[in-house]
Amino acid sequence: MNPLETLIRERITAGGPMPVSEFMALALGHPKYGYYNKGDPFGVDGDFTTSPEISQVFGELIGLWAAVTWQQMGSPEKTILIECGPGRGTLMKDALRAAANVPIFAETIDIHLVETSETLRACQAKTLSAHRATWHNTIETIPEGPSIFIANEFFDALPIRQFQKELGGWSERCIVLFDGALSFESHLLTEEPFGLPRYTNVGDVYEICPMALTFVDQIAARLLQQPGAALIIDYGYERAMPGDSLQAVRHHTFTDPLTDPGNSDLTAHVNFGALAGIATHAGCTVFGPVRQATFLRALGILERTQTLLGNALPNQAGHIHAATQRLIDPLGMGSLFKVMTISHPGAASPAGFEKHPEKKGLQE
């Protein structure tokens, strides 16, 4: 039994059933034993691979998207470029390389990274050693000013609460000790949680991510004061749907979320509808969500890939083609991942969200 599981068991014994959100927060973010504080989880040798690690084209297109967004913001003299959950720093590095093609924009950039893991901060500092960046635990300490947010696979790792509809009302799914093992158990609530759908069936499970809603509310508050936009890319659904989406991944294989906590990645699907609702209610303009394939095609992923193929060695071409195909595959990341932008009131349609004819090229 690892130290984190021992701590979780002690808390359950002392305080009773532990909500899924508390378990998830401990498993991912405990300062000593949490998953993201123990090493580099990315890539072939880690537990999962994100889009920036699959292809450099992904980050490059995000960098060019940011440049176009900056122009739509009125080309401010200073731009706060913020990435939430920067991973290894790969996306930001590729984005800045592409942004250098728009020198006037590149000169305005002030880089800020939202990252709580000291381990990942060190990795990001190494990747971005050629650039000056400032790290934050939350967006609350980021200076004011025209801002562009990037959040790729950030929201899916924020702790969720799970609720199940019972004959007598709603219950919350918690972690308990049963026959000496960590186990899920539902506990009936005396009050109906805010944000759950009104019409449901007995047995349905619904998820709410309070941290995600608060985070978007904070972003919206900033965008109401200064021009800017937030680009959110993640896997999830357009509106609340019943189902248990909590999953654990270790060595690129799904595993039991309650087994060996702190040593596997825990994620849940993102409810884009809930995020859009918070931003719209605050007064911001929301675009999307659209499929990742639609977004990347609109930004020119096929054209950029062809350019890379034209300059590639024979042993590189297959990898480049396969990487792009993986990002836009309609049976995989191309459809599973969604893209949404939150912008200041009255903002024009950002790049990637305009209506456009379907492009031909690599197989969808």
C-alpha positions in Angstrom: 0.0 0.0 0.0 1.5 3.4 -1.0 1.7 6.4 1.3 -1.2 8.3 -0.4 -3.6 5.4 0.0 -2.7 5.1 3.6 -3.4 8.8 4.1 -6.8 8.4 2.2 -7.8 5.5 4.4 -6.9 7.4 7.5 -9.1 10.4 6.4 -12.0 8.1 5.6 -11.7 6.4 8.9 -11.6 9.7 10.8 -14.1 11.7 8.7 -16.4 9.3 6.9 -17.1 8.8 3.2 -14.8 10.9 0.9 -16.5 12.6 -2.1 -15.0 11.8 -5.4 -13.8 15.4 -5.8 -11.7 15.1 -2.6 -10.2 11.8 -3.7 -9.4 13.1 -7.1 -7.8 16.3 -5.7 -5.5 14.2 -3.4 -4.6 11.6 -6.1 -3.6 14.3 -8.6 -2.4 17.2 -6.5 -1.2 16.1 -3.1 2.1 18.1 -2.6 4.2 15.1 -1.9 2.3 12.0 -3.2 0.1 13.4 -5.9 0.4 12.1 -9.5 1.5 15.4 -11.0 4.1 16.0 -8.4 5.9 12.7 -8.8 7.4 12.9 -12.3 6.9 13.4 -16.0 3.7 11.6 -17.1 3.8 12.5 -20.8 4.9 10.7 -23.9 5.7 7.1 -24.9 7.6 6.4 -21.6 4.9 8.0 -19.5 1.2 7.3 -19.1 -0.5 9.3 -21.9 0.3 11.5 -24.9 -1.3 14.9 -25.5 -1.8 16.7 -28.8 1.3 18.9 -28.6 3.5 15.8 -28.0 1.9 14.1 -31.0 2.8 16.7 -33.6 4.6 20.1 -33.6 1.9 21.3 -36.0 -0.6 21.4 -33.2 1.3 24.0 -31.1 2.3 26.0 -34.2 -1.4 26.4 -35.3 -2.3 27.5 -31.8 0.5 30.1 -32.0 -0.8 31.5 -35.3 -4.4 31.4 -33.8 -3.1 33.6 -31.0 -1.6 36.0 -33.5 -4.8 36.4 -35.4 -6.7 36.8 -32.1 -4.3 39.5 -31.1 -5.1 41.4 -34.3 -8.8 41.0 -33.7 -8.3 42.4 -30.2 -6.9 45.6 -31.8 -3.2 44.7 -31.7 -2.5 45.9 -28.1 1.1 46.9 -27.3 1.3 44.3 -24.6 -0.3 40.9 -24.6 -0.5 38.5 -21.6 -0.2 35.0 -23.1 -1.4 32.5 -20.5 -1.3 28.7 -20.7 -3.2 26.7 -18.1 -1.7 23.3 -17.4 1.3 23.7 -19.8 2.5 20.0 -19.5 6.1 19.9 -20.6 5.9 23.3 -22.1 5.9 21.8 -25.6 2.7 23.6 -26.8 4.0 27.0 -25.7 7.4 26.4 -27.3 5.9 25.5 -30.6 3.3 28.3 -30.4 6.1 30.9 -29.8 8.1 29.6 -32.7 5.1 30.1 -35.0 4.3 33.4 -33.4 7.8 34.6 -34.4 6.5 34.8 -37.9 4.4 37.7 -36.8 7.2 39.8 -35.2 5.1 42.7 -34.1 2.8 40.2 -32.1 5.8 38.2 -30.8 7.3 41.4 -29.3 4.2 42.1 -27.3 4.0 38.7 -25.6 4.4 38.4 -21.8 4.3 34.7 -20.9 2.4 33.5 -17.8 2.0 29.8 -16.9 -0.6 28.4 -14.5 1.0 25.3 -12.9 0.8 23.9 -9.4 3.3 21.0 -9.8 6.9 22.0 -9.0 8.1 18.9 -10.9 6.3 20.1 -14.1 7.4 23.7 -13.5 11.0 22.5 -13.7 10.3 20.7 -16.9 8.6 23.7 -18.5 11.4 26.0 -17.5 13.9 23.7 -19.3 11.7 23.5 -22.4 11.2 27.3 -22.4 14.7 28.2 -21.4 15.0 30.6 -24.4 12.0 32.6 -23.1 11.1 34.5 -20.0 8.1 33.2 -18.2 6.3 33.7 -14.9 4.5 30.9 -13.1 1.3 31.0 -11.0 -0.7 28.6 -8.9 -4.0 30.4 -10.0 -4.9 33.0 -12.5 -5.7 35.4 -9.7 -2.1 36.5 -9.5 -1.6 37.2 -13.2 -1.3 40.9 -14.0 -4.2 42.7 -15.7 -4.2 43.5 -19.3 -5.3 42.2 -22.7 -5.0 38.5 -22.4 -5.0 35.3 -24.5 -5.6 32.1 -22.5 -4.7 28.6 -23.8 -6.1 25.6 -21.9 -5.4 22.3 -23.7 -6.4 19.2 -21.6 -6.5 21.3 -18.5 -10.2 21.1 -17.5 -10.4 17.3 -17.7 -8.0 17.0 -14.7 -10.0 19.2 -12.4 -11.8 17.3 -9.6 -15.4 16.4 -10.2 -18.4 15.6 -8.0 -20.6 12.7 -9.0 -24.3 12.5 -8.2 -26.7 9.7 -8.7 -30.5 10.0 -9.0 -32.4 7.8 -6.4 -36.1 7.3 -5.7 -35.8 9.5 -2.7 -33.7 12.3 -4.4 -30.0 12.7 -5.2 -27.1 10.9 -3.6 -23.4 11.7 -3.9 -20.9 9.1 -4.9 -18.1 8.8 -2.3 -15.1 6.6 -1.5 -15.5 4.3 1.5 -13.7 1.3 3.0 -15.5 -1.9 2.2 -14.1 -5.3 3.1 -10.8 -3.6 3.6 -10.6 -2.0 0.1 -11.4 1.4 -1.3 -14.8 1.3 -2.9 -17.5 3.6 -4.4 -20.7 4.1 -2.4 -23.6 6.5 -2.8 -24.9 8.6 0.1 -28.3 10.3 0.0 -28.3 14.1 0.2 -30.8 16.2 2.1 -30.6 19.0 -0.4 -30.6 18.9 -4.2 -27.2 20.0 -5.6 -27.2 23.1 -7.8 -26.6 22.6 -11.5 -28.1 19.2 -11.9 -30.7 18.6 -14.7 -34.3 18.8 -13.7 -35.6 15.7 -15.6 -33.6 12.6 -14.9 -34.1 8.8 -14.6 -33.4 6.9 -11.4 -29.9 5.5 -11.6 -28.5 8.2 -13.8 -25.1 9.6 -12.8 -24.3 13.2 -13.4 -21.0 15.0 -12.9 -20.3 18.6 -11.8 -16.9 20.2 -11.8 -17.0 23.2 -9.4 -13.4 24.2 -9.9 -14.0 24.4 -13.7 -17.0 26.6 -13.3 -15.1 28.9 -10.9 -12.1 29.0 -13.2 -14.3 30.1 -16.2 -16.0 32.7 -14.1 -12.6 34.2 -13.2 -11.6 34.2 -16.9 -14.9 35.8 -17.9 -14.4 38.5 -15.3 -11.0 39.4 -16.8 -12.3 39.4 -20.4 -15.1 41.8 -19.4 -12.5 44.3 -18.3 -9.9 44.0 -21.1 -10.0 42.6 -24.7 -9.0 39.0 -25.0 -10.0 35.4 -25.5 -9.7 31.9 -23.9 -9.1 28.9 -26.1 -10.3 25.6 -24.4 -9.4 22.3 -26.0 -10.4 19.1 -24.3 -12.4 15.9 -24.6 -16.0 16.0 -23.5 -19.6 16.7 -24.5 -21.6 19.8 -25.5 -24.1 19.6 -22.6 -24.7 17.6 -19.5 -25.1 13.9 -20.2 -25.7 11.0 -17.7 -22.8 8.7 -17.2 -19.7 8.0 -15.1 -16.8 9.4 -17.1 -14.1 9.2 -14.3 -11.2 7.2 -15.7 -7.7 6.3 -14.7 -4.8 5.7 -17.2 -1.4 4.2 -16.5 1.2 3.3 -19.1 -1.3 4.2 -21.8 -3.8 1.6 -20.4 -7.1 2.1 -18.5 -7.0 1.0 -14.9 -9.1 1.1 -11.8 -9.3 4.7 -10.4 -9.2 3.4 -6.8 -6.2 1.2 -7.3 -2.8 2.6 -6.2 -4.0 6.3 -6.0 -1.4 8.8 -7.0 0.3 6.5 -9.5 -2.2 6.9 -12.4 -3.8 9.8 -14.2 -7.4 10.6 -13.3 -9.6 12.6 -15.7 -13.3 13.2 -16.5 -15.1 14.4 -19.5 -15.6 18.2 -19.8 -19.1 19.6 -19.9 -18.6 22.4 -22.4 -22.2 23.5 -22.1 -21.8 24.2 -18.4 -18.6 26.3 -19.1 -20.3 28.2 -21.9 -23.3 28.9 -19.7 -21.1 30.4 -17.0 -19.2 32.6 -19.5 -22.4 33.7 -21.4 -24.2 34.5 -18.1 -21.2 36.7 -17.2 -21.6 38.7 -20.4 -18.9 37.2 -22.6 -19.2 35.9 -26.1 -18.8 32.1 -26.7 -17.9 30.4 -29.9 -18.2 26.6 -30.3 -17.7 24.0 -29.2 -16.6 22.5 -32.6 -14.8 19.3 -33.2 -11.0 19.4 -33.0 -10.8 18.1 -36.6 -12.9 21.0 -37.8 -10.9 23.5 -35.9 -7.5 22.3 -37.0 -8.5 21.9 -40.6 -9.8 25.5 -40.6 -6.4 26.7 -39.2 -4.6 24.9 -42.0 -3.3 21.6 -40.5 -3.4 19.9 -43.9 -1.4 22.6 -45.6 1.2 22.8 -42.8 1.5 19.0 -42.9 2.1 19.1 -46.7 4.9 21.7 -46.2 6.6 19.5 -43.6 6.3 16.4 -45.8 7.9 18.3 -48.6 11.0 19.0 -46.5 11.0 15.6 -44.6 13.4 12.7 -45.0 11.8 9.5 -46.1 12.0 8.0 -42.6 10.2 11.1 -41.2 7.3 11.3 -43.7 5.3 8.4 -42.3 5.5 9.8 -38.7 4.4 13.3 -39.8 1.4 12.0 -41.8 0.4 9.6 -39.0 0.6 12.3 -36.4 -1.7 14.7 -38.3 -4.1 11.8 -39.1 -4.3 11.0 -35.3 -5.2 14.6 -34.4 -8.1 14.8 -36.9 -9.3 11.1 -36.9 -13.1 11.3 -36.8 -13.2 8.0 -34.9 -10.7 9.3 -32.3 -9.3 12.7 -31.2 -10.8 14.5 -34.2 -14.3 14.1 -32.8 -13.8 13.2 -29.1 -11.9 16.5 -28.5 -13.9 19.7 -28.7 -12.7 23.3 -29.1 -14.4 26.4 -27.6 -13.4 30.0 -27.4 -14.6 32.5 -24.7 -14.1 36.1 -25.9 -14.8 39.6 -24.6 -18.2 41.0 -25.4 -18.8 41.8 -29.1 -15.7 40.0 -30.3 -15.5 38.8 -33.9 -15.5 35.1 -34.8 -12.1 33.8 -33.9 -10.0 31.8 -36.4 -11.2 28.2 -36.7 -14.8 29.0 -35.9 -15.9 30.5 -39.2 -18.2 28.6 -41.5 -16.0 27.0 -44.2 -16.3 24.3 -46.9 -14.9 20.9 -45.9 -11.3 20.7 -47.1 -9.9 17.7 -48.9 -6.6 16.0 -48.2 -5.8 13.6 -45.4 -8.5 11.1 -44.6 -10.9 12.4 -41.9 
